[in-house]
Amino acid sequence: MKLEQKLKKMTPKEKASEMFNKFFNLYPNQDAQFIAIECCLISVNELIESHLLLTTTHDKEPTIRCKRYWQEVKEEIEALYKP
């Protein structure tokens, strides 16, 4: 199954929540929420940067849609933590 097909099954909010839960469970202490969000943001930023590189070598339309998806995931992750 292609990545694009997998992403269509999850909304950006669902993906953000899934990523957060994976990192949150790694750090069972009082700072777990902050650490999990920071790890998610680092991961998503890496994905966005890699999509920028791909637009120069592959078909741009699917890559642009994936980049847009990950931008929305990033916004949902940022919304999880409001200081």
URMO-V60345 format. One record per residue. RES is the residue in three letters. SS is DSSP state (alpha for helix, beta for strand, coil for the rest). OMEGA is omega as a letter, one per 20 degrees, with the letter a starting at -180 (none if undefined). Layout:
res:RES ss:SS omega:OMEGA
res:RES ss:SS omega:OMEGA
//
This chain:
res:MET ss:coil omega:a
res:LYS ss:coil omega:r
res:LEU ss:alpha omega:a
res:GLU ss:alpha omega:r
res:GLN ss:alpha omega:r
res:LYS ss:alpha omega:a
res:LEU ss:alpha omega:r
res:LYS ss:alpha omega:a
res:LYS ss:coil omega:a
res:MET ss:coil omega:r
res:THR ss:coil omega:r
res:PRO ss:alpha omega:r
res:LYS ss:alpha omega:r
res:GLU ss:alpha omega:r
res:LYS ss:alpha omega:r
res:ALA ss:alpha omega:r
res:SER ss:alpha omega:r
res:GLU ss:alpha omega:a
res:MET ss:alpha omega:a
res:PHE ss:alpha omega:a
res:ASN ss:alpha omega:r
res:LYS ss:alpha omega:a
res:PHE ss:alpha omega:a
res:PHE ss:alpha omega:a
res:ASN ss:coil omega:r
res:LEU ss:coil omega:a
res:TYR ss:coil omega:a
res:PRO ss:coil omega:r
res:ASN ss:coil omega:a
res:GLN ss:coil omega:r
res:ASP ss:coil omega:a
res:ALA ss:alpha omega:a
res:GLN ss:alpha omega:a
res:PHE ss:alpha omega:a
res:ILE ss:alpha omega:a
res:ALA ss:alpha omega:a
res:ILE ss:alpha omega:r
res:GLU ss:alpha omega:r
res:CYS ss:alpha omega:r
res:CYS ss:alpha omega:a
res:LEU ss:alpha omega:r
res:ILE ss:alpha omega:a
res:SER ss:alpha omega:a
res:VAL ss:alpha omega:r
res:ASN ss:alpha omega:r
res:GLU ss:alpha omega:r
res:LEU ss:alpha omega:r
res:ILE ss:alpha omega:r
res:GLU ss:alpha omega:r
res:SER ss:alpha omega:r
res:HIS ss:alpha omega:r
res:LEU ss:alpha omega:r
res:LEU ss:alpha omega:a
res:LEU ss:alpha omega:a
res:THR ss:coil omega:r
res:THR ss:coil omega:a
res:THR ss:coil omega:a
res:HIS ss:coil omega:r
res:ASP ss:coil omega:a
res:LYS ss:alpha omega:a
res:GLU ss:alpha omega:r
res:PRO ss:alpha omega:a
res:THR ss:alpha omega:r
res:ILE ss:alpha omega:r
res:ARG ss:alpha omega:r
res:CYS ss:alpha omega:r
res:LYS ss:alpha omega:r
res:ARG ss:alpha omega:r
res:TYR ss:alpha omega:a
res:TRP ss:alpha omega:r
res:GLN ss:alpha omega:r
res:GLU ss:alpha omega:r
res:VAL ss:alpha omega:r
res:LYS ss:alpha omega:r
res:GLU ss:alpha omega:r
res:GLU ss:alpha omega:r
res:ILE ss:alpha omega:r
res:GLU ss:alpha omega:r
res:ALA ss:alpha omega:r
res:LEU ss:alpha omega:a
res:TYR ss:coil omega:r
res:LYS ss:coil omega:a
res:PRO ss:coil omega:none
//
